[in-house]
Amino acid sequence: MSDVRHPLNLKLKHLRWRNAAYHYVLEHGASTAERLCEGINHRKGQPANVRAATQILKRDSRFDYYYTDSTKQSSGEYYKVLTFEVKGE
């Protein structure tokens, strides 16, 4: 056997977490990746951090995403936050 990953494996990675995120957004409305990471508790299959969760959700075709208004950081600077919602909702 070879160690080369099959393309199908990439679609299955974090599948339970992505499905849980989909149902969370359906129930609670548009959410940021940070809110999804806090609201969904899975021992296995959860993304390592918020940045990883953002990348996973951006690649999932069930979600639309857009930048929300700037959020103030503790240092007084502003930055944009991606918000995810279910397509067609």
C-alpha positions as CSV (number, residue, x, y, z in Angstrom):
1,M,0.0,0.0,0.0
2,S,1.1,3.5,-0.6
3,D,1.0,6.5,1.7
4,V,-0.6,8.7,-0.9
5,R,-4.0,10.1,0.3
6,H,-7.0,9.3,-1.8
7,P,-9.0,12.5,-2.8
8,L,-12.1,11.0,-1.2
9,N,-10.3,11.0,2.3
10,L,-10.1,14.8,2.2
11,K,-13.9,15.1,1.8
12,L,-14.4,12.8,4.8
13,K,-12.1,14.7,7.1
14,H,-14.0,16.6,9.9
15,L,-17.3,15.3,8.4
16,R,-19.1,15.0,11.8
17,W,-18.0,18.4,12.8
18,R,-19.1,19.9,9.5
19,N,-22.5,18.3,9.8
20,A,-22.8,19.5,13.4
21,A,-21.8,23.0,12.2
22,Y,-24.5,22.8,9.5
23,H,-27.2,21.9,12.0
24,Y,-25.9,24.6,14.5
25,V,-26.2,27.3,11.8
26,L,-29.7,26.1,10.8
27,E,-30.8,26.2,14.4
28,H,-29.0,29.4,15.6
29,G,-28.6,31.4,12.4
30,A,-25.5,32.9,10.9
31,S,-22.4,32.3,13.1
32,T,-18.7,33.0,13.1
33,A,-16.2,30.1,13.2
34,E,-15.3,31.1,16.7
35,R,-18.9,30.8,17.9
36,L,-19.2,27.4,16.1
37,C,-16.0,26.1,17.8
38,E,-17.4,27.1,21.1
39,G,-20.9,25.8,20.5
40,I,-20.0,22.4,19.1
41,N,-18.2,20.0,21.3
42,H,-16.7,16.9,19.7
43,R,-13.8,15.0,21.2
44,K,-12.6,13.7,17.8
45,G,-12.7,15.4,14.5
46,Q,-12.9,18.9,15.7
47,P,-10.6,21.4,14.0
48,A,-7.4,22.4,15.8
49,N,-8.3,26.1,16.0
50,V,-10.6,28.8,14.7
51,R,-8.5,29.4,11.6
52,A,-8.7,25.7,10.6
53,A,-12.4,25.7,11.2
54,T,-12.7,28.8,8.9
55,Q,-10.8,27.0,6.1
56,I,-12.9,23.9,6.5
57,L,-16.2,25.8,6.3
58,K,-15.1,27.9,3.4
59,R,-14.6,24.7,1.3
60,D,-18.0,23.2,2.3
61,S,-20.5,23.9,-0.5
62,R,-23.4,24.1,1.9
63,F,-22.3,27.4,3.4
64,D,-22.2,30.9,2.2
65,Y,-19.8,33.3,3.9
66,Y,-19.3,37.0,4.1
67,Y,-17.3,39.6,6.1
68,T,-19.2,41.2,8.9
69,D,-18.6,44.6,10.4
70,S,-15.2,45.1,12.1
71,T,-14.8,43.8,15.6
72,K,-12.8,45.7,18.1
73,Q,-9.7,44.0,19.4
74,S,-8.3,44.6,23.0
75,S,-5.5,46.7,21.5
76,G,-8.1,49.1,20.0
77,E,-7.6,47.9,16.4
78,Y,-10.4,46.6,14.2
79,Y,-10.5,43.5,12.0
80,K,-13.0,41.7,9.7
81,V,-14.7,38.5,10.8
82,L,-16.1,35.9,8.4
83,T,-19.7,34.9,9.2
84,F,-21.2,31.6,7.8
85,E,-24.8,30.9,6.9
86,V,-26.5,28.0,5.2
87,K,-27.1,28.6,1.4
88,G,-30.6,29.4,0.5
89,E,-31.7,30.3,4.1
